[in-house]
Amino acid sequence: MNLPLEPKAIRSAVAKLKFRTQAFIDGKFVKAQSGKTFTTENPATGQPLARIAAGDAPDVDAAVKAARRAFESGAWSRQKPADRKKVLLQFADRLEAQAGELALLDTLEAGKPIGDCATMDIPDTIACLRWHAEAIDKLYHHVSPTGPENLALILREPVGVVGCVVPWNFPAQMVSWKIGPALAAGNSVVLKPAELTSLSALRMAELAAEAGVPAGVFNVVPGLGETAGQAIGRHPGIDMVAFTGSTEVGRLFLKYSAESNLKRIILECGGKSPQVVFEDAPDLDVVANNAVGAAFWNMGENCSCGSRLIVHERIKDDLVARIAALAKTWKVGDPLDPRNRLGSMIEKPHLEKVLGYIAAGQAEGARLVLGGHRILEKTGGYFVEVTIFDQVTNQMKIAREEIFGPVLSVISFSTEEEALAIANDTNYGLAASLYTRDLNRAHRAARAIRAGTVSVNCFSEGDLTTPFGGFKESGFAGRDKSIWAHEQYTELKTIWMQLA
């Protein structure tokens, strides 16, 4: 489905959409065993979109049994690498053919701008699957340097049944970050999408089956976190869980693992990412453009959001003025209108949470430079203005807690040591940016900042070749993207042979 980014064409395409609302287990759509459903809504209007099957422990159990049967049969796990590669590339081709549909599903359900979904999220989703598919037949096992009387093989084998639990801020893309390497390695998958954004994941499962992924290899169980999510975390038939979401829920998955079968847990959690701007930063217009993108892209609903701008006191006022001027051009409104840069908050409770942080910033004495209000209430949607606070200290609530909204906190510093201390004074460590002309300082600061990804003179999460994950409470034991992601869905096995 090709989607021209023109309002009339977009509205016409929305009218033709068909929602998949049942769980996808063992190669077919099925109702939840309880018969229960939950409502998914359009956060840009506050209106319901569909009723989705509310999966629970029995549905997760059915999916796990199907996944285990498929894994043990070898229909996928023991396919030749080149054959798995061929199927995953066909899957990517089918996603590409329906890219417009997937972009609309994520825009409608997550309140994301259609321009972002159509030109970034879905193309990146497809590229991720292709990248891991292409890696399948290019990875070699190893032979250790033994004496002539022995042969030692060091092999990578699929883990088995992998549970994947993904967030609502990048619905389709986060699915690909998990299932791309998991399926490429030969595993079977039981996926739980966020209850707020199930539609694109269910469509992706259908397209995977059409592309030739065997029944039972890719299952999707929509449902609530405390029911379906917990069932995945506690199920003894799941060998590994890959989770992206809040640090609070990440802790629960570690608990579930400890109380069940000690399944492997990899976590990508929250962030409070610093953007450190030294006094010798390059062109401040370039810095401002990057800083605005880092802070407000995807409405700030991004775990690597550059929500703390730590800037040298000598250039702070100049830079803040440039950022505020540029931020005013980021129009907030209907996500289906390609002229809008920002859409809505994901749901009303999250809207209220973000507004609560804005109120806390004002109460603690930060200076409101821009925004700070809910807007477009007549639409029924959950929209917040782009918001900038100056004169923030790193001890304020808006500087310490993850807001997950379009709120930027500006903190000043006078020395390099002070800047790095502020940058690292956080429970999180997912991403960071720094700006300087001094090559020595760039290396020094990049090494000193405790974060999984540090970008220099830009805001970036890297690309598919670079691992993505964090330090401290931002992550645990794993990475998304790159060959490291591929390998973490495998077990390392040694075979030691005595030769005659």
N, C-alpha and C positions, 0 to 999 in steps of 0.2 A: 504494500500500500504506500504509494508515493504521496507525500503531504506537502503541497505548496503552502508556504508560510504567508497566507493571505486570509484575512478574516472570513470572507464568504466561503472559501474552500474548507477552512477549518470547521466552521459551523455545519457545513454539509457532511463532512466526515464524521463529526460527533453524532449526528442524527442516525448514521448507519452502523454505529458500534453495536456489537453484541458482547455482553459480559458473560464470562465463564464464572460461575458462582459456587460450584461444587468442588469438593476435594478431588485431587487427582492421585489415585492409588492403584498400583499394579496395572498401569496402562489405560485406565479409564476414569471418567468422572463419576463420582459417587456422592450420595448424600452423607452427612454426618450420621453416625449410628444412632445418636440421640434424637435426630430430627431437628435439632435446634439450629438457629441461624443468628447472625448478628448483622447490624446495618453498617454499611460503609457510606460515607457522605462526601460531597464535594465541599471542601472547606472554603472555597471562594464564594459559595452561595449559602452554605449552611443547610443545603437540601440533600436528602438521601439519594444515593445512586443505585444501590442494589442490596439485596439480602444475601449474605455469604454463609456457607456451611460452617457451623461452629464446631470445629474438630476438638476432640478431647482425648483422654487416655486410650479408649478403645480404638479410635481412629488412628492414633499414632502407633498403637500395637499392630494394627492391620498393615500399616505402611511399612513398619519395621520387618514384619514377617515377609512381606512381598520383597522388600529390599534384600533380606537375607537369602531368600530362595534364589533370587536373581544372581546374587554374588556367588553363592555356592555352586550354582549351575555352570558358572564360567561363561555365560552368554555374553557378558561384557568384561568381566574381570580377567578372563583368560583369552580374550580376543588378541589377535596380533596387533601390536602397536599401530601399524599402518592402517588397519581396519578401523580401530577406534578413532584414529585421526580423521579418516574419511567421513565417518558418521558425524563427528563434532563439526567438521567443516560444512556438512550439509545442514546441520542444525543452525549454524551461523548464517548460512545462505537464506534459510527460511525466516530467521529473525530479520534479516535485511529486507526481505520481500514484504514483511509486515511492520517495518520500522515506524511508519506513520501511525499505525494503530497503537503500537506500544507506547509511542510518545504521547498520544492522546490519553491513554489509560493512566499514565503517570501524572500528566497534567491535571486531569480531572480529579484523581483521588488524592494527590499530594499537594495540590495548589501550586505546583511548580510552573514557571513560565514555559510556554510551548517552545519558544526559541531555544531555551537551554535543553529541553528534553529531545527536541528534534535534531539539534546540531551538535550536542555534546553527549548527553547521557546514553541515548540509545546507540549512536555510533561507537561510543566507548564500550558499551555492553557487548556489541558484536565483535569488536576488535579484541576484547579480552578472551572470548571463547576461541577465536582464531589463533591467538598467540599461544594459548595452552595446547590447542590441538596440534599446532605445528611443532611444539616441543616434544610431543609424545614419542616420535620415532627418531629423536636426536639425543636421547639420554642413554648413557652406557652404564652397565654394571662395572664392578671393579674386581681385580684379582690382586690379592695382597702379595708382598714380596717374601714368600716362604722359601724354605730350602727345597731341594729337588724331591724330597721324599713326601711332600705334602702339596695339596692344592687348596687354597682358601678363596672362596667366592664371596663377595660382598654385594648383596642384592637389595634392590628397592622393590617392595611388594605393597599392593594397596592395603590400606588399614582395614577395610571391610565395609561396614555400614556407617555412614557419616551423617550426623544431624547438623543441619545448617539453620541458624536463626538470624534473620536479617532485619534491618531497621526500615523506617518509613521515609527517610529523607532522600534516598536515591534508590527507589524500589527495584527497578530492573537491573541497574548497574551493580548493586550489592549482591543480587542473585548471581550474576556472572562472576564476580570476584570469588565467590565460594564454589559454585558448581563447576566453573571452568577448570581449575586445577584438580578438584575432587574427582570429577568424571574422567578427566584426562588420565589420571593415575590408575583408573580401573575400579573405583569404588562405586557403591550404590549410595543414593542420597535420599534422605527424608528432610524436606525443607519446610520450615514454618515462616511465612512472610509476616511482617508486622500486621496486626489486625486492622490498622488504618489503611493499608495499601496492599491488598491481596490480588488485585485484578491482573496486573502484568505478569506476576509469577505464575498464575494459573494458565494464562495464555502461553507462556514460555514452555510450560510442561507439555501442553498439547502439541506445540510445534516440535519439541524434542522427539516425541513419539512418532510424529509424521516423518521426521528425518531419519528414523531408524534406531533410536535409542531403545533397547529392549524393555518390555514391560517390567516394572518393578525397580528399574535402575534409577529413575528420577520420579520421586513422589512429592506432592505438595499437600500439606495439611494446614489449611488456614484455621485460625482460632486465637483465643486469648493467651497472653503470656502465662498467666497463673494456671492455666489448664493445659493447653497443647504444648506450650513452651516448657513448662515444668515436666510434663510427661516425657518429652524428648530428653531433658537433662537427667532424668532418673531411670530411663529405660535400660535394662541390662543388656538388651540386644543391640544397642548403639555403641560403637567402638570409639567414637570421637565426636565432639561437638565444636563447630566453628561458629562463633557468635560475634556480631557487631551490634552495639547498642550502648546503653548507659552503664557506667561503672557499677551502679547499684545492682542492676540485674546481672552483670558479669560476675559479681560476688556470689550470687545465688547459684550460678552454674558450677562454680567451684565447689559449693556446698553439695549440690546434687551429685556431682561426681564422687565426692568423698563418701557420701551416704549410699552410693549404689555400687557400680562396678569399677571405680577409678578410671573411667573413660578419659581419654586425653581431651583437654579443654584448651582452645586457643581463643583469645579475647582481643577485640579491638574496641576500646571504650571511648570515654569522653576526652575532651581537651580544653585547654585555656591558652591558646597559642599566642606567644609574643611576636610582635613585629618590632625589631630593634633598629632604630634609625640613628646612626652616628652623625656628628656634625659635618663630616666630610662626605656625606652621602652624595651620589650622583644626582642628576637633574631631579629637582623636587617635584616636578610635574609627573615624571615617570614614577617616582615613589608614591605620590598621591594616587595615581591610577591603580597601582598594585595594591595599595593599602585599602582602597575602597572595594576592590574586587575581593580581597582576602576577608574583609569584615562583613560584606553585605551580599556576596554571591549566594544564591539559593536561600535568600532571606536570613542568612546567618545560621540556618539549620544545617550545619556542617561541622563535623567533629574536629576538623583542622582549621576552623574559622579563626582568622587572625584578630581576635577580639580585644587584645591588649596592645595598644600602640605605645611603645616605650621609646621616647624621642628626646634627643639632646635639647636642653633648655634654650640654647642659642638659636635653634631653628624651629622650635615647637610652634610658636604662634603663626609663623609663615606657613608651615606645613599644614596645620590644622585648618587655616583659612582655605587653602587649596583643596583639601579633602572635603570640607563642607560644601564648597562651591560645586565640586564634581558630584558629590553624593546627591545634591538637589536634582541632578539630571537623571538619576536612576528612578524612573517612574514606577510607582506601585499601582497595581490594578489587576483587572481580569487576566488570569494566567493564559487564557485562550487568545488574548490579543497580543500578537507578536511585537507590538510596540512597547509593551511593558517589560521592564527589566526584573521586577520583583512581583511575586504572587502573594499568597496568603500564608498565615501560620497554619499548621497542620490540623488543629482542632481548637475548640473553644477553651478547654482547660489549659492548653499550651499558650494560647493568646493571653489568658489571665496570668499565667506564670511570667511571661515576658513583661507584661505591664507592671507586675509586681516588682520585678527587678528594676524597671525604670523608676518607679516610685521610691525604691530603696536607695538608688543612686542620688536622687534629689534630697532625700531625707538625711543622707550621710554627708552632704555638703559638696558633691560634685557639681560642676557648672554645666548646665544643659546648653549645648551649642546649637543643636539641630534636632527637630522631631520631638519624640516623646509621647505620642498619642496614638490611640486607635483611630483609624480612618475608614471611610467607605462603609459605614455601618448599615446604610440603607440597602446595600447589596445582600445583607445577611451573612457576608463572609467575614473572615477573621484577619483583617489587615492591620499592620502596624507601620507607622512611618519609620524611615531610616533615622536612626538616633545616634547622636554623638555626645559624649560627656568629656569635658576637659577638667583639669585640676583633680584628677583621681589619684588616690593613693592605693598602693598594692594591698592594703589591708581592708579596703572596702569590699562589700559583698559583690558588687558588679565586677570587681577585678579578680575575685577568687573563685566564684562559682560559674559553672557553665550555663550560660543563658539560653543558647540555641535560638537566638533571634537576632534581628538587625540592630545590634547595640555595640558601639565601639567605645572603649574606655582609653583615654589619653593620659599617660603617666610620663612625667619628665625626669631626666637624670642629668648629672653633671660630669661623671667620669665613666670610663669603660667598665671598671670594676663594679660600680653601682648598677650600671645597665644590666650586666650579666647576672648580678645577684638578684635583681628584680625579675629578670626573665626566668630564672630557675626557682624562684620562690613561689612554687605552685605544686599542688599534688599531682598535676598532670605532666605529660611529656610526649605529646603526639607529634607536633610540628612546630616550626618556628621560621621566621624570616629575619634577615639582617641586611642592612644597606650601608656600604662604605666603599670608598675608592682605594683604601689601603689594603693591599693583598695580604700582608702579614696579619693585619687585624682580622680580615675575613677568615683566614684559616684558624687563627687563635680563637675567635669568638664562636665559629661554627663547631669547633671541638669542645668548647666550654659549655655550650648550651645543651642541656639534657633533654633531647627530643629525638624521636625516631627519624624525622626528616627535617633538615635545615636547608632552606633555600637562600641563596645569596644574590642580592640585587634583583630580586623578583619574588613573587608568591607562586609557589609550585608544590605539587605533591609528587613530582617526578613523572615517570611514564610507566608503561607496562613492564619494562625491564628492571624497574627499581622496587625493592620491597617497601611496603607501607604498613606501619604499626608504630607502637609507642613505648615509652619508658614509664615507670612508676604506675600510677592508677589509670593510665591511658591504654594499657595492654598487658597481655600475659602470654608468653610462650609462643607467639605466632606472628606471622606477617601475611598480608594480602599482596597480590601481584608478584611478578617475577618468578624465577625458578625456585626461589626459597618457598614460595607458596605451594608450588607443585610438589616439592619434596616433603612438605610437612603433612601431606595427605598419604604418606607412605610409611611403612615400617622398614627398618634396617635389619637385614638378616645376614648372618654369617653361616656359610656351609664349609665345614672343614673336612677335607678328604685325606685319608692315608693312602699313599700310592704304593703299589707293590715294588 
